[in-house]
Amino acid sequence: MSTFRRVNDVSCQWPSRPIGLIELIGGSYISIKPEVTYKRLISSFLQRNFAVHSWGYIPNFDHQLQANYAWKQFRKSRKILEKRVGLKPRSIKLGHSLGCKLHLLAPDGGRDCDGLVAISFNNFKADKSIPFLKKMSQKLNFQTEFSPSPSETLNLIREHYEQINNLLIKFKNDNLDQNELLLKSLKNRSSDKSKILLLEGNHLTPVSIGIREKLINSNFQSSLKYEKIDLIVDQVTHWNV
């Protein structure tokens, strides 16, 4: 049995005696209500006695601003949890897709956690991430890009990101994953311990099955998806950081 509490835009779910904390930022446009879209992933962590704080957001072009805002809200939520349990639990930042970038851009440089798990890191340019944007920008003669841009993001990671414990999870059928580029940037820093893990699945494997999928998928396929999610959670909770 877990306790649910909302702190600003953070959904806090706590088992009675948490042994650790997961701070989750999900992917673009599927994280308005992460407690729903990542329900199975969150439930798996709760079953292993990890508290989960998941930040709900609507993405915009200023990723640095959103990263700062998420970090502040996570810090506030963590202090409430620490007061409740009477200790500072081991904490892991977990990002999926755009969520990885937002964690990496946090103003603490990764210092305020024991490690980061980056699932399907995505750092594409705006006109590739938003299909209609390229046509609109050409038609209306304007240019729009995320801030920081993809190249600026990788430079910031090399120069300002300090966390050496990073577990990068890549799926075999994921053509949106850019974890290899991320790993290269991380390895350019001194004393880095980052590693990459290849698992079965695709870009949406961590996301819970929706109603539409339930109608068209068999129970067997659903079970396979749940097994993949549980494997992700096993890798994270048994990661030595």
C-alpha positions as CSV (number, residue, x, y, z in Angstrom):
1,M,0.0,0.0,0.0
2,S,1.4,3.4,-1.0
3,T,0.6,7.0,0.0
4,F,-0.2,9.5,-2.8
5,R,0.5,13.2,-2.4
6,R,0.8,16.0,-5.0
7,V,3.4,18.8,-4.4
8,N,2.8,21.4,-7.1
9,D,3.4,19.5,-10.4
10,V,5.0,16.5,-8.7
11,S,3.1,13.3,-8.0
12,C,4.6,11.7,-4.9
13,Q,3.9,8.0,-4.3
14,W,5.5,6.6,-1.1
15,P,5.6,3.1,0.3
16,S,5.5,2.9,4.1
17,R,9.2,2.4,4.4
18,P,11.1,3.6,1.3
19,I,14.6,2.4,0.8
20,G,15.2,4.8,-2.1
21,L,13.7,7.5,-4.2
22,I,13.2,7.7,-8.0
23,E,12.7,11.2,-9.5
24,L,11.0,10.6,-12.8
25,I,10.7,12.9,-15.8
26,G,8.9,11.3,-18.8
27,G,8.9,12.0,-22.5
28,S,7.4,14.8,-24.5
29,Y,3.6,15.1,-24.6
30,I,3.1,11.8,-22.6
31,S,4.0,13.3,-19.2
32,I,1.1,15.6,-18.5
33,K,-0.1,13.0,-16.0
34,P,3.0,10.7,-15.5
35,E,1.2,8.8,-12.7
36,V,-1.1,7.4,-15.5
37,T,1.2,7.1,-18.5
38,Y,4.0,5.5,-16.5
39,K,1.7,3.7,-14.1
40,R,3.3,0.2,-14.5
41,L,6.8,1.5,-14.2
42,I,5.9,3.5,-11.1
43,S,4.1,0.5,-9.5
44,S,7.1,-1.7,-10.1
45,F,9.3,0.7,-8.2
46,L,6.8,1.0,-5.4
47,Q,6.7,-2.8,-5.1
48,R,10.4,-2.8,-4.5
49,N,10.0,-0.1,-1.7
50,F,11.2,2.8,-3.8
51,A,9.3,6.1,-3.4
52,V,8.6,7.7,-6.8
53,H,8.3,11.5,-7.5
54,S,7.1,12.1,-11.1
55,W,7.0,15.6,-12.6
56,G,4.0,16.4,-14.9
57,Y,4.6,19.0,-17.6
58,I,3.7,20.2,-21.1
59,P,7.0,20.7,-23.1
60,N,7.9,24.1,-24.6
61,F,11.0,25.4,-26.4
62,D,12.8,26.6,-23.4
63,H,14.2,23.3,-22.0
64,Q,16.6,25.0,-19.6
65,L,13.8,26.9,-17.9
66,Q,11.8,23.6,-17.6
67,A,14.8,21.8,-16.2
68,N,15.3,24.5,-13.6
69,Y,11.6,24.4,-12.6
70,A,11.5,20.6,-12.4
71,W,14.7,20.5,-10.2
72,K,13.2,23.1,-7.7
73,Q,10.0,21.1,-7.4
74,F,11.8,17.8,-7.0
75,R,14.0,19.4,-4.2
76,K,10.9,20.6,-2.4
77,S,9.2,17.2,-2.7
78,R,12.3,15.4,-1.5
79,K,12.5,17.6,1.7
80,I,8.9,16.6,2.5
81,L,9.7,12.9,2.1
82,E,12.9,13.2,4.2
83,K,11.0,14.8,7.0
84,R,8.3,12.1,6.8
85,V,10.7,9.1,6.9
86,G,13.4,10.8,9.1
87,L,16.3,10.2,6.8
88,K,17.8,11.0,3.4
89,P,17.0,8.1,1.1
90,R,19.3,7.0,-1.8
91,S,18.0,8.9,-4.8
92,I,18.1,8.2,-8.5
93,K,17.1,10.6,-11.3
94,L,15.3,8.7,-14.1
95,G,14.5,10.2,-17.4
96,H,12.7,8.9,-20.5
97,S,13.3,10.5,-23.9
98,L,13.1,14.3,-23.4
99,G,13.0,13.7,-19.7
100,C,16.7,12.6,-19.8
101,K,17.7,16.0,-21.3
102,L,15.8,17.9,-18.6
103,H,17.5,16.0,-15.8
104,L,20.9,16.5,-17.5
105,L,20.3,20.3,-17.6
106,A,19.3,20.6,-13.9
107,P,21.2,23.4,-12.2
108,D,22.8,21.1,-9.6
109,G,24.8,19.4,-12.4
110,G,23.7,16.0,-11.1
111,R,25.3,16.5,-7.7
112,D,22.1,16.1,-5.6
113,C,21.5,12.5,-6.5
114,D,23.4,9.1,-6.4
115,G,23.0,8.6,-10.2
116,L,21.0,9.1,-13.4
117,V,19.3,6.6,-15.5
118,A,18.7,7.8,-19.0
119,I,16.2,5.7,-21.0
120,S,16.0,6.4,-24.7
121,F,17.8,9.8,-24.5
122,N,16.4,12.1,-27.2
123,N,18.1,15.4,-28.3
124,F,16.7,16.1,-31.8
125,K,16.3,19.5,-33.3
126,A,12.9,21.2,-33.0
127,D,11.9,20.7,-36.6
128,K,12.5,16.9,-36.3
129,S,10.8,16.6,-32.9
130,I,7.7,18.5,-34.1
131,P,6.8,17.3,-37.6
132,F,4.7,20.3,-38.7
133,L,7.2,22.9,-37.4
134,K,9.6,22.6,-40.4
135,K,6.8,23.3,-42.9
136,M,5.4,26.2,-40.9
137,S,8.8,27.8,-40.5
138,Q,9.5,27.6,-44.2
139,K,6.1,28.9,-45.1
140,L,6.2,31.8,-42.6
141,N,9.9,32.4,-42.9
142,F,10.9,32.0,-39.3
143,Q,13.4,29.8,-37.4
144,T,12.7,28.1,-34.1
145,E,15.0,25.9,-32.0
146,F,15.0,24.4,-28.6
147,S,17.0,26.2,-25.9
148,P,19.6,24.9,-25.4
149,S,20.0,23.5,-29.0
150,P,21.1,19.8,-29.4
151,S,24.8,20.8,-29.9
152,E,24.7,23.3,-27.0
153,T,23.1,20.6,-24.8
154,L,26.0,18.1,-25.4
155,N,28.5,20.9,-24.7
156,L,26.8,21.8,-21.4
157,I,26.9,18.1,-20.4
158,R,30.7,17.9,-21.2
159,E,31.5,21.2,-19.4
160,H,29.0,21.4,-16.5
161,Y,27.4,18.0,-15.7
162,E,29.2,16.5,-12.7
163,Q,27.5,13.2,-11.9
164,I,29.8,10.3,-12.8
165,N,27.2,7.5,-12.2
166,N,25.0,7.3,-15.3
167,L,23.2,4.2,-16.6
168,L,22.0,4.6,-20.2
169,I,19.3,2.2,-21.4
170,K,18.8,1.7,-25.1
171,F,16.2,-0.5,-26.8
172,K,17.0,-2.7,-29.8
173,N,14.0,-1.3,-31.9
174,D,14.3,2.4,-31.1
175,N,15.3,4.6,-34.0
176,L,14.8,7.7,-31.8
177,D,17.4,6.8,-29.2
178,Q,20.6,9.0,-29.1
179,N,22.2,7.4,-26.0
180,E,25.4,6.7,-28.0
181,L,25.9,10.4,-28.5
182,L,25.2,11.0,-24.9
183,L,27.7,8.4,-23.8
184,K,30.4,9.9,-25.9
185,S,29.9,13.3,-24.2
186,L,29.8,11.8,-20.8
187,K,33.0,9.8,-21.4
188,N,34.8,13.1,-22.4
189,R,34.7,14.0,-18.7
190,S,37.3,12.8,-16.1
191,S,36.5,9.9,-13.7
192,D,33.3,9.0,-15.6
193,K,31.6,5.7,-14.8
194,S,28.8,5.8,-17.3
195,K,27.7,2.7,-19.1
196,I,25.1,1.7,-21.7
197,L,22.7,-1.2,-21.5
198,L,20.9,-2.7,-24.5
199,L,17.5,-4.2,-23.9
200,E,14.6,-5.7,-25.9
201,G,11.9,-3.1,-26.7
202,N,11.2,0.2,-28.5
203,H,10.9,3.9,-27.6
204,L,7.5,3.5,-25.9
205,T,8.4,0.3,-23.9
206,P,8.5,2.2,-20.5
207,V,5.1,3.7,-21.2
208,S,2.0,2.0,-19.8
209,I,-0.5,0.4,-22.2
210,G,-3.4,2.7,-23.0
211,I,-7.1,1.8,-23.6
212,R,-6.6,1.7,-27.4
213,E,-3.7,-0.7,-27.1
214,K,-5.6,-3.0,-24.7
215,L,-8.4,-3.3,-27.3
216,I,-6.0,-4.4,-30.1
217,N,-3.4,-6.3,-28.2
218,S,-3.6,-9.7,-26.7
219,N,-3.1,-10.5,-23.0
220,F,0.1,-12.3,-24.1
221,Q,1.5,-9.1,-25.7
222,S,0.6,-7.1,-22.7
223,S,2.3,-9.5,-20.4
224,L,5.5,-9.3,-22.5
225,K,5.4,-5.5,-22.2
226,Y,5.0,-5.7,-18.5
227,E,8.0,-8.1,-18.3
228,K,10.1,-5.6,-20.2
229,I,9.1,-2.8,-17.8
230,D,9.9,-5.1,-14.8
231,L,13.3,-5.8,-16.3
232,I,14.0,-2.1,-16.5
233,V,13.1,-1.7,-12.9
234,D,15.3,-4.6,-11.9
235,Q,18.3,-3.1,-13.6
236,V,17.7,0.3,-11.9
237,T,17.1,-1.0,-8.4
238,H,20.1,-3.4,-8.5
239,W,22.4,-0.8,-10.0
240,N,25.4,-0.2,-7.7
241,V,25.8,3.5,-7.4
